[in-house]
Amino acid sequence: MTAVTIDHDPCLCDLTALYALGLLDDAGLEQINAYLEECPELAIEMAELEETVATLPYSLELVSPAADLKDRLFQRIHQDAVQPAGSSLSESAPPPVAEPLASFSFRQMREAVAAARVLMRQFSSGNRLTVRGRDLDWQPYRVPGVSVAPLYVDLARREVTALLKAEPGAVYPIHRHAAPEEIYMLDGDLRIDGEVYGAGDYIRSRQGTVHEPSETVGGCMFLVRTSLDDEYF
């Protein structure tokens, strides 16, 4: 697996997430070791993160291979075996080009670790899933000033139930709902398409709805159930 070179001043959550995923470069490993010298207790959390990341493959939906996959594979092997002398694969097809990591790759990695934690909690919850307020796992969201605490992830329906809180002045970008979204306001104010909502208000948006930027003046917190496949612009 290719190591990631961090081109900005990383926070500890970036480093621990990349460490758990096995993507830290030498400079990142030196920083983690420095943190461990100052705070040995960090090793316990990092071990838990590694254990959590190990569960990620079990969260994937099983996919059956195509019926003709075996025939196509052997056909390709035969074509490579009878390739004319002097020729190479590089002559018949250009080598793959590594795509640069986008700036939000670190956010995606943190979200993957957070999602794995939620899934592991679900798998071990038995007949009842309980999340205590003191155990909420708040994570920075894709929007500055916004944090999210996942409560339940339904991979079959591609839905997530979570708590979301926004600092005063936070603005949520234009987005399209891949499935119906439900919001129950717990605190503060939230403006959606010109309408202001407050504590106790319930908002349900239909599938395919496109919202203009939403914002909060004084900050807010709400419970949301939404799709994992919403599109952001």
ABEGO torsion letter per residue (X at the ends): XBBBBBABBBBAAAAAAAAAAGABBAAAAAAAAAAAAABAAAAAAAAAAAAAAAAAAAABBBBBBBAAAAAAAAAAAAAAAABBBGBBAAAABBBBBBBBBBAAAAAAAAAAAAAAAAAAAAAAAEABBBBBAAABBBBBBABBGBBBBBABBBAAAGBBBBBBBBBBGBBBBBBBBABBBBBBBABEBBBBGGBBBBBGBBBBBBBGBBBBBBBBAAEBBBBBBBBAABBBX
